[in-house]
């Protein structure tokens, strides 16, 4: 497997990512510890806010509680304001590099993927964000959900060229 800035060669064919990582400086293993610390903090917030609760997720899908909608809505708002501020003030990364936003092309497959994702989320009470927080909280049955997510990702990668856009 050959890796360059914008291209990965898989099975002899180039694969170009629609949302590439434009980072110019490669971070070393010790520099990546900051992501571990942020991830652990993020997991703690998920647990304390009850975002990983199967019951809270079921309440959301049954329209019985505003809790999860409030969390998701506030996350969207924070993301929108953050992107606006990054673009307006040309805010750089911690390494001083420019943040580049690439336009994304809509494909009808995103609708199908969203429906499958939502169905899986409703059935299992887990989406990729809180999966690890659930496992870390002792809900080991979620390992089945994690294995299923990995298997689904592999199957998608295997069938991607045969699926409709």
LINDA-V918709 format. One record per backbone hydrogen bond with DSSP energy under -1.0 kcal/mol. CO is the residue of the C=O (numbers start at 0). NH is the residue of the N-H. If there is no record, write none. Layout:
CO_NH ; CO_NH
This chain:
1_8 ; 6_3 ; 7_14 ; 9_12 ; 12_9 ; 14_7 ; 27_31 ; 29_32 ; 31_34 ; 31_35 ; 32_36 ; 33_37 ; 34_38 ; 35_39 ; 36_40 ; 37_41 ; 38_42 ; 39_43 ; 40_44 ; 41_45 ; 42_46 ; 43_47 ; 44_48 ; 45_50 ; 46_49 ; 52_56 ; 53_57 ; 54_58 ; 55_59 ; 56_60 ; 57_61 ; 58_63 ; 59_62 ; 65_69 ; 66_70 ; 67_71 ; 68_72 ; 69_73 ; 70_74 ; 71_75 ; 72_76 ; 73_77 ; 74_78 ; 75_79 ; 76_80 ; 77_81 ; 78_82 ; 79_83 ; 80_84 ; 81_85 ; 82_86 ; 83_87 ; 84_88 ; 85_90 ; 92_95 ; 96_92 ; 106_109 ; 107_110 ; 107_111 ; 108_112 ; 109_113 ; 110_114 ; 111_115 ; 112_116 ; 113_117 ; 114_118 ; 115_119 ; 116_120 ; 117_121 ; 118_122 ; 119_123 ; 120_124 ; 126_130 ; 129_133 ; 130_134 ; 131_135 ; 132_136 ; 133_138 ; 134_137 ; 137_139 ; 138_141 ; 139_142 ; 140_143 ; 141_145 ; 142_146 ; 143_147 ; 144_148 ; 145_149 ; 146_150 ; 147_151 ; 148_152 ; 149_153 ; 150_154 ; 151_155 ; 152_156 ; 153_157 ; 154_158 ; 155_159 ; 158_161 ; 164_108
